[in-house]
Amino acid sequence: MYIVDQHTAHERVLFEETVRRLDKHQMVGQHLLLPVQVELDPEQFAVFTEASPLLNDSGFGVAEFGGRTVRIESVPMILSRKSPEKILRKVIDGHLLAQTDRIRSEKGNGAIDSLPGCGDGG
């Protein structure tokens, strides 16, 4: 006999569906009744510019709107009950954090490689 938590099972089904759609670039976006404009700082805007094709493939409908302002016209269906601005900022800030961690890791590995007996530095 198996005991199944129906809520957890449903979340797993939704997760698997989301992963499948991401793999096939078929994420469904929920169009917003009123588009949202978001002003980004220069660092965030640089990340947005780089990541906007990926965002659009992931169910977001985003585009530059002038200056450092972006326009959000849709969000991934699974996030449609959340604040579009907060979602976009979390995605961008998460990307910035990942870039920072990667750079720190690369610098750390370079420092280790320069020690005697490690890597090519010694």
Phi and psi restraints in degrees (range 20) as a CNS / XPLOR table:
assign (resid 1 and name C) (resid 2 and name N)
       (resid 2 and name CA) (resid 2 and name C) 1.0 -114.4 20.0 2
assign (resid 2 and name N) (resid 2 and name CA)
       (resid 2 and name C) (resid 3 and name N) 1.0 141.5 20.0 2
assign (resid 2 and name C) (resid 3 and name N)
       (resid 3 and name CA) (resid 3 and name C) 1.0 -110.1 20.0 2
assign (resid 3 and name N) (resid 3 and name CA)
       (resid 3 and name C) (resid 4 and name N) 1.0 122.8 20.0 2
assign (resid 3 and name C) (resid 4 and name N)
       (resid 4 and name CA) (resid 4 and name C) 1.0 -117.2 20.0 2
assign (resid 4 and name N) (resid 4 and name CA)
       (resid 4 and name C) (resid 5 and name N) 1.0 128.6 20.0 2
assign (resid 4 and name C) (resid 5 and name N)
       (resid 5 and name CA) (resid 5 and name C) 1.0 -79.9 20.0 2
assign (resid 5 and name N) (resid 5 and name CA)
       (resid 5 and name C) (resid 6 and name N) 1.0 108.4 20.0 2
assign (resid 5 and name C) (resid 6 and name N)
       (resid 6 and name CA) (resid 6 and name C) 1.0 -63.7 20.0 2
assign (resid 6 and name N) (resid 6 and name CA)
       (resid 6 and name C) (resid 7 and name N) 1.0 -36.1 20.0 2
assign (resid 6 and name C) (resid 7 and name N)
       (resid 7 and name CA) (resid 7 and name C) 1.0 -64.3 20.0 2
assign (resid 7 and name N) (resid 7 and name CA)
       (resid 7 and name C) (resid 8 and name N) 1.0 -46.5 20.0 2
assign (resid 7 and name C) (resid 8 and name N)
       (resid 8 and name CA) (resid 8 and name C) 1.0 -64.8 20.0 2
assign (resid 8 and name N) (resid 8 and name CA)
       (resid 8 and name C) (resid 9 and name N) 1.0 -40.3 20.0 2
assign (resid 8 and name C) (resid 9 and name N)
       (resid 9 and name CA) (resid 9 and name C) 1.0 -62.3 20.0 2
assign (resid 9 and name N) (resid 9 and name CA)
       (resid 9 and name C) (resid 10 and name N) 1.0 -41.1 20.0 2
assign (resid 9 and name C) (resid 10 and name N)
       (resid 10 and name CA) (resid 10 and name C) 1.0 -65.3 20.0 2
assign (resid 10 and name N) (resid 10 and name CA)
       (resid 10 and name C) (resid 11 and name N) 1.0 -41.6 20.0 2
assign (resid 10 and name C) (resid 11 and name N)
       (resid 11 and name CA) (resid 11 and name C) 1.0 -60.8 20.0 2
assign (resid 11 and name N) (resid 11 and name CA)
       (resid 11 and name C) (resid 12 and name N) 1.0 -39.0 20.0 2
assign (resid 11 and name C) (resid 12 and name N)
       (resid 12 and name CA) (resid 12 and name C) 1.0 -64.8 20.0 2
assign (resid 12 and name N) (resid 12 and name CA)
       (resid 12 and name C) (resid 13 and name N) 1.0 -41.1 20.0 2
assign (resid 12 and name C) (resid 13 and name N)
       (resid 13 and name CA) (resid 13 and name C) 1.0 -62.1 20.0 2
assign (resid 13 and name N) (resid 13 and name CA)
       (resid 13 and name C) (resid 14 and name N) 1.0 -44.7 20.0 2
assign (resid 13 and name C) (resid 14 and name N)
       (resid 14 and name CA) (resid 14 and name C) 1.0 -63.4 20.0 2
assign (resid 14 and name N) (resid 14 and name CA)
       (resid 14 and name C) (resid 15 and name N) 1.0 -40.5 20.0 2
assign (resid 14 and name C) (resid 15 and name N)
       (resid 15 and name CA) (resid 15 and name C) 1.0 -61.7 20.0 2
assign (resid 15 and name N) (resid 15 and name CA)
       (resid 15 and name C) (resid 16 and name N) 1.0 -47.9 20.0 2
assign (resid 15 and name C) (resid 16 and name N)
       (resid 16 and name CA) (resid 16 and name C) 1.0 -61.3 20.0 2
assign (resid 16 and name N) (resid 16 and name CA)
       (resid 16 and name C) (resid 17 and name N) 1.0 -39.8 20.0 2
assign (resid 16 and name C) (resid 17 and name N)
       (resid 17 and name CA) (resid 17 and name C) 1.0 -64.5 20.0 2
assign (resid 17 and name N) (resid 17 and name CA)
       (resid 17 and name C) (resid 18 and name N) 1.0 -40.9 20.0 2
assign (resid 17 and name C) (resid 18 and name N)
       (resid 18 and name CA) (resid 18 and name C) 1.0 -65.1 20.0 2
assign (resid 18 and name N) (resid 18 and name CA)
       (resid 18 and name C) (resid 19 and name N) 1.0 -44.4 20.0 2
assign (resid 18 and name C) (resid 19 and name N)
       (resid 19 and name CA) (resid 19 and name C) 1.0 -61.9 20.0 2
assign (resid 19 and name N) (resid 19 and name CA)
       (resid 19 and name C) (resid 20 and name N) 1.0 -42.9 20.0 2
assign (resid 19 and name C) (resid 20 and name N)
       (resid 20 and name CA) (resid 20 and name C) 1.0 -61.8 20.0 2
assign (resid 20 and name N) (resid 20 and name CA)
       (resid 20 and name C) (resid 21 and name N) 1.0 -43.9 20.0 2
assign (resid 20 and name C) (resid 21 and name N)
       (resid 21 and name CA) (resid 21 and name C) 1.0 -67.6 20.0 2
assign (resid 21 and name N) (resid 21 and name CA)
       (resid 21 and name C) (resid 22 and name N) 1.0 -37.6 20.0 2
assign (resid 21 and name C) (resid 22 and name N)
       (resid 22 and name CA) (resid 22 and name C) 1.0 -62.1 20.0 2
assign (resid 22 and name N) (resid 22 and name CA)
       (resid 22 and name C) (resid 23 and name N) 1.0 -43.8 20.0 2
assign (resid 22 and name C) (resid 23 and name N)
       (resid 23 and name CA) (resid 23 and name C) 1.0 -60.3 20.0 2
assign (resid 23 and name N) (resid 23 and name CA)
       (resid 23 and name C) (resid 24 and name N) 1.0 -35.2 20.0 2
assign (resid 23 and name C) (resid 24 and name N)
       (resid 24 and name CA) (resid 24 and name C) 1.0 -95.9 20.0 2
assign (resid 24 and name N) (resid 24 and name CA)
       (resid 24 and name C) (resid 25 and name N) 1.0 6.0 20.0 2
assign (resid 24 and name C) (resid 25 and name N)
       (resid 25 and name CA) (resid 25 and name C) 1.0 54.0 20.0 2
assign (resid 25 and name N) (resid 25 and name CA)
       (resid 25 and name C) (resid 26 and name N) 1.0 45.2 20.0 2
assign (resid 25 and name C) (resid 26 and name N)
       (resid 26 and name CA) (resid 26 and name C) 1.0 -122.7 20.0 2
assign (resid 26 and name N) (resid 26 and name CA)
       (resid 26 and name C) (resid 27 and name N) 1.0 32.8 20.0 2
assign (resid 26 and name C) (resid 27 and name N)
       (resid 27 and name CA) (resid 27 and name C) 1.0 -66.9 20.0 2
assign (resid 27 and name N) (resid 27 and name CA)
       (resid 27 and name C) (resid 28 and name N) 1.0 137.5 20.0 2
assign (resid 27 and name C) (resid 28 and name N)
       (resid 28 and name CA) (resid 28 and name C) 1.0 -94.3 20.0 2
assign (resid 28 and name N) (resid 28 and name CA)
       (resid 28 and name C) (resid 29 and name N) 1.0 131.4 20.0 2
assign (resid 28 and name C) (resid 29 and name N)
       (resid 29 and name CA) (resid 29 and name C) 1.0 -103.8 20.0 2
assign (resid 29 and name N) (resid 29 and name CA)
       (resid 29 and name C) (resid 30 and name N) 1.0 144.9 20.0 2
assign (resid 29 and name C) (resid 30 and name N)
       (resid 30 and name CA) (resid 30 and name C) 1.0 -95.2 20.0 2
assign (resid 30 and name N) (resid 30 and name CA)
       (resid 30 and name C) (resid 31 and name N) 1.0 115.3 20.0 2
assign (resid 30 and name C) (resid 31 and name N)
       (resid 31 and name CA) (resid 31 and name C) 1.0 -68.0 20.0 2
assign (resid 31 and name N) (resid 31 and name CA)
       (resid 31 and name C) (resid 32 and name N) 1.0 138.7 20.0 2
assign (resid 31 and name C) (resid 32 and name N)
       (resid 32 and name CA) (resid 32 and name C) 1.0 -84.4 20.0 2
assign (resid 32 and name N) (resid 32 and name CA)
       (resid 32 and name C) (resid 33 and name N) 1.0 142.7 20.0 2
assign (resid 32 and name C) (resid 33 and name N)
       (resid 33 and name CA) (resid 33 and name C) 1.0 -61.3 20.0 2
assign (resid 33 and name N) (resid 33 and name CA)
       (resid 33 and name C) (resid 34 and name N) 1.0 -43.6 20.0 2
assign (resid 33 and name C) (resid 34 and name N)
       (resid 34 and name CA) (resid 34 and name C) 1.0 -124.1 20.0 2
assign (resid 34 and name N) (resid 34 and name CA)
       (resid 34 and name C) (resid 35 and name N) 1.0 118.5 20.0 2
assign (resid 34 and name C) (resid 35 and name N)
       (resid 35 and name CA) (resid 35 and name C) 1.0 -57.8 20.0 2
assign (resid 35 and name N) (resid 35 and name CA)
       (resid 35 and name C) (resid 36 and name N) 1.0 152.7 20.0 2
assign (resid 35 and name C) (resid 36 and name N)
       (resid 36 and name CA) (resid 36 and name C) 1.0 -113.3 20.0 2
assign (resid 36 and name N) (resid 36 and name CA)
       (resid 36 and name C) (resid 37 and name N) 1.0 131.5 20.0 2
assign (resid 36 and name C) (resid 37 and name N)
       (resid 37 and name CA) (resid 37 and name C) 1.0 -100.7 20.0 2
assign (resid 37 and name N) (resid 37 and name CA)
       (resid 37 and name C) (resid 38 and name N) 1.0 136.2 20.0 2
assign (resid 37 and name C) (resid 38 and name N)
       (resid 38 and name CA) (resid 38 and name C) 1.0 -129.0 20.0 2
assign (resid 38 and name N) (resid 38 and name CA)
       (resid 38 and name C) (resid 39 and name N) 1.0 127.5 20.0 2
assign (resid 38 and name C) (resid 39 and name N)
       (resid 39 and name CA) (resid 39 and name C) 1.0 -89.0 20.0 2
assign (resid 39 and name N) (resid 39 and name CA)
       (resid 39 and name C) (resid 40 and name N) 1.0 124.4 20.0 2
assign (resid 39 and name C) (resid 40 and name N)
       (resid 40 and name CA) (resid 40 and name C) 1.0 -107.8 20.0 2
assign (resid 40 and name N) (resid 40 and name CA)
       (resid 40 and name C) (resid 41 and name N) 1.0 152.4 20.0 2
assign (resid 40 and name C) (resid 41 and name N)
       (resid 41 and name CA) (resid 41 and name C) 1.0 -76.2 20.0 2
assign (resid 41 and name N) (resid 41 and name CA)
       (resid 41 and name C) (resid 42 and name N) 1.0 166.6 20.0 2
assign (resid 41 and name C) (resid 42 and name N)
       (resid 42 and name CA) (resid 42 and name C) 1.0 -55.6 20.0 2
assign (resid 42 and name N) (resid 42 and name CA)
       (resid 42 and name C) (resid 43 and name N) 1.0 -40.5 20.0 2
assign (resid 42 and name C) (resid 43 and name N)
       (resid 43 and name CA) (resid 43 and name C) 1.0 -67.1 20.0 2
assign (resid 43 and name N) (resid 43 and name CA)
       (resid 43 and name C) (resid 44 and name N) 1.0 -44.0 20.0 2
assign (resid 43 and name C) (resid 44 and name N)
       (resid 44 and name CA) (resid 44 and name C) 1.0 -63.8 20.0 2
assign (resid 44 and name N) (resid 44 and name CA)
       (resid 44 and name C) (resid 45 and name N) 1.0 -40.1 20.0 2
assign (resid 44 and name C) (resid 45 and name N)
       (resid 45 and name CA) (resid 45 and name C) 1.0 -65.0 20.0 2
assign (resid 45 and name N) (resid 45 and name CA)
       (resid 45 and name C) (resid 46 and name N) 1.0 -37.3 20.0 2
assign (resid 45 and name C) (resid 46 and name N)
       (resid 46 and name CA) (resid 46 and name C) 1.0 -62.4 20.0 2
assign (resid 46 and name N) (resid 46 and name CA)
       (resid 46 and name C) (resid 47 and name N) 1.0 -42.9 20.0 2
assign (resid 46 and name C) (resid 47 and name N)
       (resid 47 and name CA) (resid 47 and name C) 1.0 -64.9 20.0 2
assign (resid 47 and name N) (resid 47 and name CA)
       (resid 47 and name C) (resid 48 and name N) 1.0 -43.1 20.0 2
assign (resid 47 and name C) (resid 48 and name N)
       (resid 48 and name CA) (resid 48 and name C) 1.0 -58.3 20.0 2
assign (resid 48 and name N) (resid 48 and name CA)
       (resid 48 and name C) (resid 49 and name N) 1.0 -46.3 20.0 2
assign (resid 48 and name C) (resid 49 and name N)
       (resid 49 and name CA) (resid 49 and name C) 1.0 -58.4 20.0 2
assign (resid 49 and name N) (resid 49 and name CA)
       (resid 49 and name C) (resid 50 and name N) 1.0 -41.6 20.0 2
assign (resid 49 and name C) (resid 50 and name N)
       (resid 50 and name CA) (resid 50 and name C) 1.0 -70.6 20.0 2
assign (resid 50 and name N) (resid 50 and name CA)
       (resid 50 and name C) (resid 51 and name N) 1.0 -38.5 20.0 2
assign (resid 50 and name C) (resid 51 and name N)
       (resid 51 and name CA) (resid 51 and name C) 1.0 -96.4 20.0 2
assign (resid 51 and name N) (resid 51 and name CA)
       (resid 51 and name C) (resid 52 and name N) 1.0 -4.7 20.0 2
assign (resid 51 and name C) (resid 52 and name N)
       (resid 52 and name CA) (resid 52 and name C) 1.0 -58.9 20.0 2
assign (resid 52 and name N) (resid 52 and name CA)
       (resid 52 and name C) (resid 53 and name N) 1.0 -37.9 20.0 2
assign (resid 52 and name C) (resid 53 and name N)
       (resid 53 and name CA) (resid 53 and name C) 1.0 -62.0 20.0 2
assign (resid 53 and name N) (resid 53 and name CA)
       (resid 53 and name C) (resid 54 and name N) 1.0 -40.3 20.0 2
assign (resid 53 and name C) (resid 54 and name N)
       (resid 54 and name CA) (resid 54 and name C) 1.0 -66.0 20.0 2
assign (resid 54 and name N) (resid 54 and name CA)
       (resid 54 and name C) (resid 55 and name N) 1.0 -41.5 20.0 2
assign (resid 54 and name C) (resid 55 and name N)
       (resid 55 and name CA) (resid 55 and name C) 1.0 -59.7 20.0 2
assign (resid 55 and name N) (resid 55 and name CA)
       (resid 55 and name C) (resid 56 and name N) 1.0 -44.9 20.0 2
assign (resid 55 and name C) (resid 56 and name N)
       (resid 56 and name CA) (resid 56 and name C) 1.0 -66.1 20.0 2
assign (resid 56 and name N) (resid 56 and name CA)
       (resid 56 and name C) (resid 57 and name N) 1.0 -32.5 20.0 2
assign (resid 56 and name C) (resid 57 and name N)
       (resid 57 and name CA) (resid 57 and name C) 1.0 -72.8 20.0 2
assign (resid 57 and name N) (resid 57 and name CA)
       (resid 57 and name C) (resid 58 and name N) 1.0 -18.3 20.0 2
assign (resid 57 and name C) (resid 58 and name N)
       (resid 58 and name CA) (resid 58 and name C) 1.0 -97.2 20.0 2
assign (resid 58 and name N) (resid 58 and name CA)
       (resid 58 and name C) (resid 59 and name N) 1.0 10.7 20.0 2
assign (resid 58 and name C) (resid 59 and name N)
       (resid 59 and name CA) (resid 59 and name C) 1.0 103.9 20.0 2
assign (resid 59 and name N) (resid 59 and name CA)
       (resid 59 and name C) (resid 60 and name N) 1.0 -7.8 20.0 2
assign (resid 59 and name C) (resid 60 and name N)
       (resid 60 and name CA) (resid 60 and name C) 1.0 -80.2 20.0 2
assign (resid 60 and name N) (resid 60 and name CA)
       (resid 60 and name C) (resid 61 and name N) 1.0 149.4 20.0 2
assign (resid 60 and name C) (resid 61 and name N)
       (resid 61 and name CA) (resid 61 and name C) 1.0 -117.7 20.0 2
assign (resid 61 and name N) (resid 61 and name CA)
       (resid 61 and name C) (resid 62 and name N) 1.0 94.7 20.0 2
assign (resid 61 and name C) (resid 62 and name N)
       (resid 62 and name CA) (resid 62 and name C) 1.0 -129.4 20.0 2
assign (resid 62 and name N) (resid 62 and name CA)
       (resid 62 and name C) (resid 63 and name N) 1.0 149.4 20.0 2
assign (resid 62 and name C) (resid 63 and name N)
       (resid 63 and name CA) (resid 63 and name C) 1.0 -156.9 20.0 2
assign (resid 63 and name N) (resid 63 and name CA)
       (resid 63 and name C) (resid 64 and name N) 1.0 156.7 20.0 2
assign (resid 63 and name C) (resid 64 and name N)
       (resid 64 and name CA) (resid 64 and name C) 1.0 -66.5 20.0 2
assign (resid 64 and name N) (resid 64 and name CA)
       (resid 64 and name C) (resid 65 and name N) 1.0 145.8 20.0 2
assign (resid 64 and name C) (resid 65 and name N)
       (resid 65 and name CA) (resid 65 and name C) 1.0 -123.8 20.0 2
assign (resid 65 and name N) (resid 65 and name CA)
       (resid 65 and name C) (resid 66 and name N) 1.0 -3.2 20.0 2
assign (resid 65 and name C) (resid 66 and name N)
       (resid 66 and name CA) (resid 66 and name C) 1.0 125.7 20.0 2
assign (resid 66 and name N) (resid 66 and name CA)
       (resid 66 and name C) (resid 67 and name N) 1.0 135.2 20.0 2
assign (resid 66 and name C) (resid 67 and name N)
       (resid 67 and name CA) (resid 67 and name C) 1.0 61.2 20.0 2
assign (resid 67 and name N) (resid 67 and name CA)
       (resid 67 and name C) (resid 68 and name N) 1.0 -130.9 20.0 2
assign (resid 67 and name C) (resid 68 and name N)
       (resid 68 and name CA) (resid 68 and name C) 1.0 -104.7 20.0 2
assign (resid 68 and name N) (resid 68 and name CA)
       (resid 68 and name C) (resid 69 and name N) 1.0 21.4 20.0 2
assign (resid 68 and name C) (resid 69 and name N)
       (resid 69 and name CA) (resid 69 and name C) 1.0 -93.3 20.0 2
assign (resid 69 and name N) (resid 69 and name CA)
       (resid 69 and name C) (resid 70 and name N) 1.0 136.7 20.0 2
assign (resid 69 and name C) (resid 70 and name N)
       (resid 70 and name CA) (resid 70 and name C) 1.0 -118.6 20.0 2
assign (resid 70 and name N) (resid 70 and name CA)
       (resid 70 and name C) (resid 71 and name N) 1.0 154.3 20.0 2
assign (resid 70 and name C) (resid 71 and name N)
       (resid 71 and name CA) (resid 71 and name C) 1.0 -113.9 20.0 2
assign (resid 71 and name N) (resid 71 and name CA)
       (resid 71 and name C) (resid 72 and name N) 1.0 126.1 20.0 2
assign (resid 71 and name C) (resid 72 and name N)
       (resid 72 and name CA) (resid 72 and name C) 1.0 -103.0 20.0 2
assign (resid 72 and name N) (resid 72 and name CA)
       (resid 72 and name C) (resid 73 and name N) 1.0 117.7 20.0 2
assign (resid 72 and name C) (resid 73 and name N)
       (resid 73 and name CA) (resid 73 and name C) 1.0 -106.2 20.0 2
assign (resid 73 and name N) (resid 73 and name CA)
       (resid 73 and name C) (resid 74 and name N) 1.0 -22.2 20.0 2
assign (resid 73 and name C) (resid 74 and name N)
       (resid 74 and name CA) (resid 74 and name C) 1.0 -153.9 20.0 2
assign (resid 74 and name N) (resid 74 and name CA)
       (resid 74 and name C) (resid 75 and name N) 1.0 158.3 20.0 2
assign (resid 74 and name C) (resid 75 and name N)
       (resid 75 and name CA) (resid 75 and name C) 1.0 -130.0 20.0 2
assign (resid 75 and name N) (resid 75 and name CA)
       (resid 75 and name C) (resid 76 and name N) 1.0 158.2 20.0 2
assign (resid 75 and name C) (resid 76 and name N)
       (resid 76 and name CA) (resid 76 and name C) 1.0 -54.5 20.0 2
assign (resid 76 and name N) (resid 76 and name CA)
       (resid 76 and name C) (resid 77 and name N) 1.0 138.0 20.0 2
assign (resid 76 and name C) (resid 77 and name N)
       (resid 77 and name CA) (resid 77 and name C) 1.0 -51.4 20.0 2
assign (resid 77 and name N) (resid 77 and name CA)
       (resid 77 and name C) (resid 78 and name N) 1.0 -39.9 20.0 2
assign (resid 77 and name C) (resid 78 and name N)
       (resid 78 and name CA) (resid 78 and name C) 1.0 -70.2 20.0 2
assign (resid 78 and name N) (resid 78 and name CA)
       (resid 78 and name C) (resid 79 and name N) 1.0 -13.1 20.0 2
assign (resid 78 and name C) (resid 79 and name N)
       (resid 79 and name CA) (resid 79 and name C) 1.0 -112.7 20.0 2
assign (resid 79 and name N) (resid 79 and name CA)
       (resid 79 and name C) (resid 80 and name N) 1.0 13.8 20.0 2
assign (resid 79 and name C) (resid 80 and name N)
       (resid 80 and name CA) (resid 80 and name C) 1.0 -66.6 20.0 2
assign (resid 80 and name N) (resid 80 and name CA)
       (resid 80 and name C) (resid 81 and name N) 1.0 -15.7 20.0 2
assign (resid 80 and name C) (resid 81 and name N)
       (resid 81 and name CA) (resid 81 and name C) 1.0 -91.7 20.0 2
assign (resid 81 and name N) (resid 81 and name CA)
       (resid 81 and name C) (resid 82 and name N) 1.0 -1.2 20.0 2
assign (resid 81 and name C) (resid 82 and name N)
       (resid 82 and name CA) (resid 82 and name C) 1.0 -96.8 20.0 2
assign (resid 82 and name N) (resid 82 and name CA)
       (resid 82 and name C) (resid 83 and name N) 1.0 165.2 20.0 2
assign (resid 82 and name C) (resid 83 and name N)
       (resid 83 and name CA) (resid 83 and name C) 1.0 -68.6 20.0 2
assign (resid 83 and name N) (resid 83 and name CA)
       (resid 83 and name C) (resid 84 and name N) 1.0 121.1 20.0 2
assign (resid 83 and name C) (resid 84 and name N)
       (resid 84 and name CA) (resid 84 and name C) 1.0 -56.5 20.0 2
assign (resid 84 and name N) (resid 84 and name CA)
       (resid 84 and name C) (resid 85 and name N) 1.0 -40.4 20.0 2
assign (resid 84 and name C) (resid 85 and name N)
       (resid 85 and name CA) (resid 85 and name C) 1.0 -64.6 20.0 2
assign (resid 85 and name N) (resid 85 and name CA)
       (resid 85 and name C) (resid 86 and name N) 1.0 -45.2 20.0 2
assign (resid 85 and name C) (resid 86 and name N)
       (resid 86 and name CA) (resid 86 and name C) 1.0 -63.7 20.0 2
assign (resid 86 and name N) (resid 86 and name CA)
       (resid 86 and name C) (resid 87 and name N) 1.0 -40.3 20.0 2
assign (resid 86 and name C) (resid 87 and name N)
       (resid 87 and name CA) (resid 87 and name C) 1.0 -60.4 20.0 2
assign (resid 87 and name N) (resid 87 and name CA)
       (resid 87 and name C) (resid 88 and name N) 1.0 -50.3 20.0 2
assign (resid 87 and name C) (resid 88 and name N)
       (resid 88 and name CA) (resid 88 and name C) 1.0 -61.1 20.0 2
assign (resid 88 and name N) (resid 88 and name CA)
       (resid 88 and name C) (resid 89 and name N) 1.0 -45.1 20.0 2
assign (resid 88 and name C) (resid 89 and name N)
       (resid 89 and name CA) (resid 89 and name C) 1.0 -63.3 20.0 2
assign (resid 89 and name N) (resid 89 and name CA)
       (resid 89 and name C) (resid 90 and name N) 1.0 -39.4 20.0 2
assign (resid 89 and name C) (resid 90 and name N)
       (resid 90 and name CA) (resid 90 and name C) 1.0 -64.7 20.0 2
assign (resid 90 and name N) (resid 90 and name CA)
       (resid 90 and name C) (resid 91 and name N) 1.0 -40.6 20.0 2
assign (resid 90 and name C) (resid 91 and name N)
       (resid 91 and name CA) (resid 91 and name C) 1.0 -64.2 20.0 2
assign (resid 91 and name N) (resid 91 and name CA)
       (resid 91 and name C) (resid 92 and name N) 1.0 -46.7 20.0 2
assign (resid 91 and name C) (resid 92 and name N)
       (resid 92 and name CA) (resid 92 and name C) 1.0 -65.5 20.0 2
assign (resid 92 and name N) (resid 92 and name CA)
       (resid 92 and name C) (resid 93 and name N) 1.0 -46.4 20.0 2
assign (resid 92 and name C) (resid 93 and name N)
       (resid 93 and name CA) (resid 93 and name C) 1.0 -64.2 20.0 2
assign (resid 93 and name N) (resid 93 and name CA)
       (resid 93 and name C) (resid 94 and name N) 1.0 -35.7 20.0 2
assign (resid 93 and name C) (resid 94 and name N)
       (resid 94 and name CA) (resid 94 and name C) 1.0 -63.3 20.0 2
assign (resid 94 and name N) (resid 94 and name CA)
       (resid 94 and name C) (resid 95 and name N) 1.0 -38.6 20.0 2
assign (resid 94 and name C) (resid 95 and name N)
       (resid 95 and name CA) (resid 95 and name C) 1.0 -67.3 20.0 2
assign (resid 95 and name N) (resid 95 and name CA)
       (resid 95 and name C) (resid 96 and name N) 1.0 -41.8 20.0 2
assign (resid 95 and name C) (resid 96 and name N)
       (resid 96 and name CA) (resid 96 and name C) 1.0 -61.0 20.0 2
assign (resid 96 and name N) (resid 96 and name CA)
       (resid 96 and name C) (resid 97 and name N) 1.0 -43.5 20.0 2
assign (resid 96 and name C) (resid 97 and name N)
       (resid 97 and name CA) (resid 97 and name C) 1.0 -62.4 20.0 2
assign (resid 97 and name N) (resid 97 and name CA)
       (resid 97 and name C) (resid 98 and name N) 1.0 -42.2 20.0 2
assign (resid 97 and name C) (resid 98 and name N)
       (resid 98 and name CA) (resid 98 and name C) 1.0 -63.7 20.0 2
assign (resid 98 and name N) (resid 98 and name CA)
       (resid 98 and name C) (resid 99 and name N) 1.0 -41.0 20.0 2
assign (resid 98 and name C) (resid 99 and name N)
       (resid 99 and name CA) (resid 99 and name C) 1.0 -63.4 20.0 2
assign (resid 99 and name N) (resid 99 and name CA)
       (resid 99 and name C) (resid 100 and name N) 1.0 -43.7 20.0 2
assign (resid 99 and name C) (resid 100 and name N)
       (resid 100 and name CA) (resid 100 and name C) 1.0 -62.1 20.0 2
assign (resid 100 and name N) (resid 100 and name CA)
       (resid 100 and name C) (resid 101 and name N) 1.0 -44.7 20.0 2
assign (resid 100 and name C) (resid 101 and name N)
       (resid 101 and name CA) (resid 101 and name C) 1.0 -62.4 20.0 2
assign (resid 101 and name N) (resid 101 and name CA)
       (resid 101 and name C) (resid 102 and name N) 1.0 -40.3 20.0 2
assign (resid 101 and name C) (resid 102 and name N)
       (resid 102 and name CA) (resid 102 and name C) 1.0 -64.7 20.0 2
assign (resid 102 and name N) (resid 102 and name CA)
       (resid 102 and name C) (resid 103 and name N) 1.0 -43.1 20.0 2
assign (resid 102 and name C) (resid 103 and name N)
       (resid 103 and name CA) (resid 103 and name C) 1.0 -64.7 20.0 2
assign (resid 103 and name N) (resid 103 and name CA)
       (resid 103 and name C) (resid 104 and name N) 1.0 -44.0 20.0 2
assign (resid 103 and name C) (resid 104 and name N)
       (resid 104 and name CA) (resid 104 and name C) 1.0 -61.0 20.0 2
assign (resid 104 and name N) (resid 104 and name CA)
       (resid 104 and name C) (resid 105 and name N) 1.0 -40.4 20.0 2
assign (resid 104 and name C) (resid 105 and name N)
       (resid 105 and name CA) (resid 105 and name C) 1.0 -64.5 20.0 2
assign (resid 105 and name N) (resid 105 and name CA)
       (resid 105 and name C) (resid 106 and name N) 1.0 -43.6 20.0 2
assign (resid 105 and name C) (resid 106 and name N)
       (resid 106 and name CA) (resid 106 and name C) 1.0 -64.4 20.0 2
assign (resid 106 and name N) (resid 106 and name CA)
       (resid 106 and name C) (resid 107 and name N) 1.0 -41.5 20.0 2
assign (resid 106 and name C) (resid 107 and name N)
       (resid 107 and name CA) (resid 107 and name C) 1.0 -65.2 20.0 2
assign (resid 107 and name N) (resid 107 and name CA)
       (resid 107 and name C) (resid 108 and name N) 1.0 -40.3 20.0 2
assign (resid 107 and name C) (resid 108 and name N)
       (resid 108 and name CA) (resid 108 and name C) 1.0 -63.2 20.0 2
assign (resid 108 and name N) (resid 108 and name CA)
       (resid 108 and name C) (resid 109 and name N) 1.0 -43.2 20.0 2
assign (resid 108 and name C) (resid 109 and name N)
       (resid 109 and name CA) (resid 109 and name C) 1.0 -65.2 20.0 2
assign (resid 109 and name N) (resid 109 and name CA)
       (resid 109 and name C) (resid 110 and name N) 1.0 -36.7 20.0 2
assign (resid 109 and name C) (resid 110 and name N)
       (resid 110 and name CA) (resid 110 and name C) 1.0 -64.1 20.0 2
assign (resid 110 and name N) (resid 110 and name CA)
       (resid 110 and name C) (resid 111 and name N) 1.0 -40.0 20.0 2
assign (resid 110 and name C) (resid 111 and name N)
       (resid 111 and name CA) (resid 111 and name C) 1.0 -66.5 20.0 2
assign (resid 111 and name N) (resid 111 and name CA)
       (resid 111 and name C) (resid 112 and name N) 1.0 -39.5 20.0 2
assign (resid 111 and name C) (resid 112 and name N)
       (resid 112 and name CA) (resid 112 and name C) 1.0 -67.4 20.0 2
assign (resid 112 and name N) (resid 112 and name CA)
       (resid 112 and name C) (resid 113 and name N) 1.0 -42.0 20.0 2
assign (resid 112 and name C) (resid 113 and name N)
       (resid 113 and name CA) (resid 113 and name C) 1.0 -63.4 20.0 2
assign (resid 113 and name N) (resid 113 and name CA)
       (resid 113 and name C) (resid 114 and name N) 1.0 -26.4 20.0 2
assign (resid 113 and name C) (resid 114 and name N)
       (resid 114 and name CA) (resid 114 and name C) 1.0 -79.3 20.0 2
assign (resid 114 and name N) (resid 114 and name CA)
       (resid 114 and name C) (resid 115 and name N) 1.0 -11.1 20.0 2
assign (resid 114 and name C) (resid 115 and name N)
       (resid 115 and name CA) (resid 115 and name C) 1.0 -72.7 20.0 2
assign (resid 115 and name N) (resid 115 and name CA)
       (resid 115 and name C) (resid 116 and name N) 1.0 148.2 20.0 2
assign (resid 115 and name C) (resid 116 and name N)
       (resid 116 and name CA) (resid 116 and name C) 1.0 -58.0 20.0 2
assign (resid 116 and name N) (resid 116 and name CA)
       (resid 116 and name C) (resid 117 and name N) 1.0 132.3 20.0 2
assign (resid 116 and name C) (resid 117 and name N)
       (resid 117 and name CA) (resid 117 and name C) 1.0 85.0 20.0 2
assign (resid 117 and name N) (resid 117 and name CA)
       (resid 117 and name C) (resid 118 and name N) 1.0 0.2 20.0 2
assign (resid 117 and name C) (resid 118 and name N)
       (resid 118 and name CA) (resid 118 and name C) 1.0 -120.5 20.0 2
assign (resid 118 and name N) (resid 118 and name CA)
       (resid 118 and name C) (resid 119 and name N) 1.0 132.2 20.0 2
assign (resid 118 and name C) (resid 119 and name N)
       (resid 119 and name CA) (resid 119 and name C) 1.0 62.7 20.0 2
assign (resid 119 and name N) (resid 119 and name CA)
       (resid 119 and name C) (resid 120 and name N) 1.0 -144.3 20.0 2
assign (resid 119 and name C) (resid 120 and name N)
       (resid 120 and name CA) (resid 120 and name C) 1.0 -98.7 20.0 2
assign (resid 120 and name N) (resid 120 and name CA)
       (resid 120 and name C) (resid 121 and name N) 1.0 -2.3 20.0 2
assign (resid 120 and name C) (resid 121 and name N)
       (resid 121 and name CA) (resid 121 and name C) 1.0 -81.4 20.0 2
assign (resid 121 and name N) (resid 121 and name CA)
       (resid 121 and name C) (resid 122 and name N) 1.0 -9.4 20.0 2
